Amino acid sequence: MHEYSIVQSLLESCEEHAKKNDAKKVTKVVIKIGVLSGVEPDLLQIAFDTFKEKTVCHDAMFIINVQKIVIECLDCNTTSTLEKHEFSCPKCQSVNIKVTDGEDMYLMSLEME
């Protein structure tokens, strides 16, 4: 389960940001997970709750925003958010597309005290 290693890296990053900003604790962690990232939000939540106890994030709220797949059609130049995993342009049905969002995981923000 790679969610554990992801959370360990995330918590290390939170520790570094807290130290750089002379914060005693992190009160809120907001991340964005793309549906194509390979990360399971439920498992990530469990891993965060498991490992946060002895860190600056021990009381932090963990907010997960799931990013749908966003594509750019290279034929009609339309940008679309896909509701289903049908990889074609909703406007012209072309499969000549580029995925522009929904593949990654990002730390969006931290609130610290």
C-alpha positions as CSV (number, residue, x, y, z in Angstrom):
1,M,0.0,0.0,0.0
2,H,2.0,3.0,-1.3
3,E,-0.4,5.4,0.5
4,Y,1.7,4.9,3.7
5,S,4.9,6.1,2.0
6,I,3.0,9.0,0.4
7,V,1.7,10.1,3.9
8,Q,5.1,9.8,5.4
9,S,6.6,12.1,2.7
10,L,3.6,14.5,3.2
11,L,4.1,14.6,7.0
12,E,7.9,15.3,6.5
13,S,7.0,18.1,4.2
14,C,4.5,19.5,6.8
15,E,7.3,19.3,9.4
16,E,9.7,21.2,7.2
17,H,7.1,24.0,6.4
18,A,6.2,24.3,10.1
19,K,9.9,24.6,11.0
20,K,10.6,27.2,8.3
21,N,7.6,29.3,9.5
22,D,8.3,28.9,13.3
23,A,4.9,27.2,13.7
24,K,4.2,24.9,16.7
25,K,1.6,22.8,14.9
26,V,-0.3,22.3,11.6
27,T,-4.0,22.7,12.0
28,K,-5.1,21.9,8.4
29,V,-3.7,20.1,5.5
30,V,-5.4,20.4,2.1
31,I,-4.4,18.1,-0.8
32,K,-5.6,17.6,-4.3
33,I,-5.7,14.0,-5.7
34,G,-6.3,13.4,-9.4
35,V,-8.6,10.4,-10.2
36,L,-5.8,9.0,-12.4
37,S,-3.0,9.4,-9.8
38,G,-3.3,5.9,-8.5
39,V,-3.8,7.1,-5.0
40,E,-6.9,5.9,-3.1
41,P,-8.4,8.8,-1.0
42,D,-9.9,6.5,1.7
43,L,-6.6,4.7,2.2
44,L,-4.7,8.0,2.3
45,Q,-7.0,9.2,5.0
46,I,-6.5,6.1,7.1
47,A,-2.7,6.4,6.6
48,F,-2.7,10.1,7.6
49,D,-4.8,9.3,10.7
50,T,-2.4,6.5,11.6
51,F,0.9,8.4,11.2
52,K,0.0,12.0,12.3
53,E,0.0,11.4,16.0
54,K,3.7,12.1,16.7
55,T,4.1,15.0,14.3
56,V,3.2,18.7,14.1
57,C,0.0,17.5,12.3
58,H,-1.3,15.6,15.4
59,D,-4.5,17.7,15.5
60,A,-4.7,18.6,11.9
61,M,-7.8,18.4,9.7
62,F,-7.0,16.5,6.5
63,I,-9.0,17.8,3.5
64,I,-8.8,15.8,0.3
65,N,-10.1,17.4,-2.9
66,V,-10.5,14.9,-5.7
67,Q,-9.7,16.3,-9.1
68,K,-11.6,14.9,-12.1
69,I,-9.9,14.4,-15.4
70,V,-9.5,17.5,-17.5
71,I,-8.6,17.2,-21.2
72,E,-7.7,19.5,-24.0
73,C,-8.9,18.4,-27.5
74,L,-6.2,18.8,-30.0
75,D,-8.7,18.9,-32.9
76,C,-11.3,21.5,-31.7
77,N,-9.2,23.2,-29.0
78,T,-11.9,22.6,-26.4
79,T,-11.0,22.1,-22.7
80,S,-13.4,19.7,-20.9
81,T,-13.8,18.0,-17.6
82,L,-14.7,14.3,-18.1
83,E,-17.5,12.9,-16.0
84,K,-16.7,9.4,-17.0
85,H,-13.5,7.6,-18.0
86,E,-14.4,8.0,-21.7
87,F,-11.3,9.5,-23.2
88,S,-12.8,11.4,-26.1
89,C,-13.8,15.0,-26.6
90,P,-17.4,15.6,-25.5
91,K,-17.8,18.3,-28.2
92,C,-16.4,16.6,-31.3
93,Q,-15.8,13.0,-30.1
94,S,-12.1,13.1,-31.2
95,V,-9.7,10.9,-29.3
96,N,-6.8,13.3,-30.2
97,I,-6.7,14.7,-26.7
98,K,-4.2,15.6,-24.0
99,V,-4.9,15.1,-20.3
100,T,-4.1,18.4,-18.5
101,D,-5.3,17.7,-15.0
102,G,-6.3,14.7,-12.8
103,E,-3.1,12.7,-12.9
104,D,-1.2,14.1,-9.9
105,M,-1.4,14.7,-6.2
106,Y,-0.5,18.1,-4.8
107,L,-0.2,19.6,-1.4
108,M,-2.4,22.7,-1.9
109,S,-2.2,24.5,1.5
110,L,-1.3,24.3,5.1
111,E,-2.7,26.2,8.0
112,M,-0.3,26.6,10.9
113,E,-0.1,28.1,14.4
